[in-house]
Amino acid sequence: MTEANGTHEEFIRALYSLNQTMKALFERGDVALFPEMNAEVKELYRIQHGSEDPVMKALDIECGIIYNNFDMIVAVLRTVEDGEIDRGAQTAINKFLHNIDEAVVNIASALGLV
């Protein structure tokens, strides 16, 4: 990785925040954390999407995994009735969360953070 600049530092802070929310989600299974996670994903997108910075461009595929999987979580949550997440929806959400977590780890590794 090249020397961190302000954009990189801002991105790393947003990635760390998302990681902390994901950790809480895995530990507690609290769906009330999804709005917070949504804000963090939007912040990552704002910082990274369309950036001409070579580091941000290099993260495009992994970031796309985060964005697409979070969109899929939202789509699944919109299908549940009365806010009750059935077994099938929970399985799908868990898979999407796993994909996001893996992408976060891959990005952190690419940035030399782990």
Stockholm file with secondary structure:
# STOCKHOLM 1.0

chainA/1-114         MTEANGTHEEFIRALYSLNQTMKALFERGDVALFPEMNAEVKELYRIQHGSEDPVMKALDIECGIIYNNFDMIVAVLRTVEDGEIDRGAQTAINKFLHNIDEAVVNIASALGLV
#=GR chainA/1-114 SS CCCCCHHHHHHHHHHHHHHHHHHHHHHHCCGGGHHHHHHHHHHHHHHHTTCCCHHHHHTHHHHHHHHHHHHHHHHHHHHSSTTCCCHHHHHHHHHHHHHHHHHHHHHHHHTTCC
#=GC SS_cons         CCCCCHHHHHHHHHHHHHHHHHHHHHHHCCGGGHHHHHHHHHHHHHHHTTCCCHHHHHTHHHHHHHHHHHHHHHHHHHHSSTTCCCHHHHHHHHHHHHHHHHHHHHHHHHTTCC
//
